[in-house]
Amino acid sequence: MLRWYLVLTKPASEETARMNLERQGYRVYFPRLQQRKLYRGRWIERISALFPRYLFLQLNIGQQSLGPVRSTLGVADAVRFGAEYAIVPAQVVDGLIERADPDSGLHHLKLPLFTPGAAVRVIAGAFAGLEGIFERDNGTDRVVVLFKLLGREAPVSVPAGFVQVCA
């Protein structure tokens, strides 16, 4: 009988833990996220853990034990609630695997979600420093912001990554 468990890794050691667990014959799912970030004025593609410090481990009950997992290099512990190990429903892990890109295995999250009417500020590009009102999404990576220009509101489409919610 196969069951998925949740494993807590040491800080920034997800890849080390994954490799060492797979080397021991365990099936491991390490969901990773690819996203664009504005870094020092340039857009970069960055791959990071979808759930930092966590891995999913499939165990064949009766043939494999969680004992060696806890002492594996990169692993902090198996997640427990009291004395019971946290069992993750197979539908959850299967759903994550299905949502991942079939070619790269990476997850892609939509850029920040804004609610219509929210006050936003543009942090890069031609409109950097301007504040406006979020109106709507405009495609997969652009949003429409209403700016007060020359005494009236004007809708402007800008890259979603250039916009942040005003504090």
C-alpha positions in Angstrom: 0.0 0.0 0.0 1.5 3.4 -1.1 1.1 6.5 1.1 2.4 10.0 0.8 4.1 11.6 3.8 5.4 15.2 4.3 9.1 15.7 5.0 10.6 18.8 6.5 14.1 19.6 5.2 16.9 21.6 6.7 17.0 25.3 5.4 17.7 25.5 1.6 18.4 21.7 1.5 15.4 20.5 -0.4 17.5 19.3 -3.4 20.1 17.6 -1.2 17.3 15.8 0.7 15.5 14.8 -2.5 18.7 13.3 -4.1 19.6 11.4 -0.9 16.1 10.0 -0.4 15.9 8.9 -4.1 19.3 7.2 -3.7 17.8 5.2 -0.9 14.9 4.0 -3.1 12.2 6.3 -2.0 9.9 8.1 -4.5 10.0 11.9 -3.8 8.0 14.7 -5.2 9.7 18.2 -4.9 7.4 20.8 -6.5 9.3 23.7 -7.8 8.2 27.1 -9.1 9.4 29.1 -12.0 8.6 32.8 -11.9 9.9 36.1 -13.2 11.3 38.5 -10.7 12.5 42.1 -11.0 16.0 42.0 -9.7 18.2 45.2 -9.7 16.1 46.6 -12.5 16.2 43.5 -14.7 13.8 40.7 -15.1 15.2 37.2 -14.3 13.7 33.8 -14.4 14.0 32.1 -11.0 13.3 28.6 -9.9 12.5 28.0 -6.2 10.6 25.6 -4.0 6.9 25.8 -4.3 6.7 24.9 -0.6 10.1 25.9 0.9 11.6 23.3 3.2 9.0 20.6 2.4 9.1 17.5 0.2 6.5 14.8 -0.5 7.7 11.2 0.1 5.8 8.1 -1.1 6.3 5.1 1.1 5.4 1.5 0.4 3.9 0.4 3.7 5.3 -3.0 4.8 8.4 -2.7 2.5 9.8 0.7 3.5 10.2 2.5 6.8 10.3 6.2 7.8 13.2 5.4 10.2 16.0 6.0 7.7 14.3 9.2 6.3 14.8 11.1 9.5 18.6 10.6 9.5 19.0 11.3 5.8 21.3 14.2 4.8 19.3 17.3 4.2 16.2 16.1 6.2 15.2 17.7 9.5 12.4 15.3 10.2 9.2 13.8 9.0 6.2 16.0 9.8 4.1 14.7 12.6 1.0 15.6 14.5 1.7 14.3 18.0 2.9 10.8 17.6 1.3 10.3 14.1 3.1 11.1 10.9 1.3 13.5 8.6 -0.2 11.5 5.7 -0.9 13.6 2.6 -3.9 12.4 0.5 -2.8 11.0 -2.8 -5.3 13.3 -4.6 -3.3 16.4 -3.3 0.0 15.2 -4.6 -1.5 13.9 -7.9 -3.2 17.3 -8.3 0.1 19.1 -7.9 1.8 16.8 -10.4 -1.0 17.4 -12.9 -0.7 21.2 -12.6 3.0 21.2 -13.2 4.3 21.9 -16.7 4.5 18.5 -18.5 7.9 19.3 -20.2 9.8 21.0 -17.3 7.9 19.7 -14.3 7.8 23.3 -12.9 4.8 25.1 -11.6 4.0 28.6 -13.0 2.1 31.0 -10.8 0.2 33.9 -12.2 1.7 37.2 -11.2 0.2 39.1 -8.2 -3.6 39.0 -8.0 -5.1 42.4 -7.3 -8.7 43.1 -6.4 -10.5 45.7 -8.6 -10.4 49.1 -7.0 -7.2 48.4 -5.0 -4.7 51.3 -4.8 -1.5 50.3 -6.6 1.9 51.8 -7.4 4.0 51.2 -10.5 7.6 50.3 -9.5 9.3 50.1 -12.9 9.0 51.2 -16.5 7.8 54.4 -18.0 5.2 55.0 -15.3 7.5 54.2 -12.3 6.5 56.1 -9.2 2.9 56.7 -10.3 -0.1 55.6 -8.2 -3.4 54.5 -9.6 -6.3 52.2 -9.2 -6.2 48.5 -10.3 -9.0 48.0 -12.9 -8.5 44.5 -14.3 -6.2 41.8 -15.7 -5.2 42.2 -19.3 -3.9 38.9 -20.5 -1.5 36.6 -18.7 1.1 39.1 -17.6 -0.4 42.6 -17.9 -2.9 44.6 -15.9 -4.9 47.7 -16.6 -4.4 50.6 -14.1 -6.4 53.8 -14.0 -4.1 56.8 -13.6 -5.2 60.4 -13.1 -3.6 62.1 -16.0 -4.3 65.7 -17.1 -7.3 66.0 -14.8 -9.1 62.8 -15.9 -8.7 59.0 -15.4 -7.0 57.2 -18.2 -6.7 53.3 -18.4 -3.1 52.2 -19.0 -2.0 48.6 -19.6 1.3 47.8 -17.8 3.2 44.6 -17.1 1.8 43.0 -13.9 5.3 42.6 -12.4 5.7 46.4 -12.5 2.7 46.9 -10.1 2.5 46.4 -6.4 -0.3 47.1 -3.9 0.2 50.4 -2.0 0.9 50.0 1.7 
